[in-house]
């Protein structure tokens, strides 16, 4: 009963006129971002970070969360009508959704994606509501060794999952760890990696790094691939309403997609790509008409879209309860919390309960807003696909520059922004994931602090991380995640 009481208090926060406005702004902007090819939620949130420093934390975080799951809704429009996935998680939607559009069934494809997203988002939010307090109860028992082990797990999973190569992921992580220690160290007062530059003495702003890597670097990368493939927007013919048969074929995939997607998002090794492909494979195996797959099967849109949105909500479980980001966008959301001096984790539920539960309550409200916005305004979203790409990407770079300069009116910050942006472009060009850089930069100093506390408690004995059952178990899981895939490949080759 306490959970529902806290959620009710959260609704009191989320239903204030100001926060309702920010939720509406977030989901509307998020849908637009999802529709525009190449502009994902991570880019959008990074772009807005320097512009929202004066907004109340509750309103800003509600807006950022709205952008996140709004983009998941909007991404289906691009995939179905343009056959261009805005996010890697919507690749599967493009496979069947675009075929449906070519057969004149774009309307039902968009409808099952929107309704499936609403169903999955709502069910996943209920699971988040029930699961988050349970995880917090366990997490409050953590000491410094457990927190350090947990952060090592976060470093490993984010580096291994976000990208094609574990080595490249770990390289990106160490870049972030290096950036995180720049400046004057708190305990000793020693300057680290300052190189005689006064502006680096206070460290590097996480917002500058986030905007540089995602808004500038990602935009340069997408722009570099412009016009390589001819874009053909499929027209919506006939009604956008689903038939009785469409409903019959969609409702089970919605539920199965939710059941597959949420656990993957909630695990510290999650991500939305794996559950969407798993959902697609499941629907193909269970379908009454498997011969339609590859030609426009509605189940192939309904299931993966539900899995995608359930996964994006599931990501909030480790982010809010443990402070662990499991996706690129979650890493940017972590930066947003840090911008307001907030550290997600079990203590946040005690010290800022109204903010956390207001944020969770806003998910319920945002899902309803998205359902109302998506289908009636489909004509507007299609018009966004006609925005000239050079002007769009040029505008993003201009806004990023203005935002970063506006924070401290520092020309050095702008120079740093473009240096980081160029690094982000090169990382994307050569297959290095950018999210581990943000995770390393934010969690690195916290991990260092917890390691020092742990060694102080144990009088310098490093075995404290292994001897304690919980931290030892987390370290063992971390080693398994690194070594396991390599051993599995060796065994498969030997067989």
Order of alpha helices (4+ residues) and beta strands (2+ residues): alpha-alpha-alpha-alpha-alpha-alpha-alpha-alpha-beta-beta-alpha-alpha-alpha-alpha-alpha-alpha-alpha-alpha-alpha-alpha-alpha-alpha-alpha-alpha
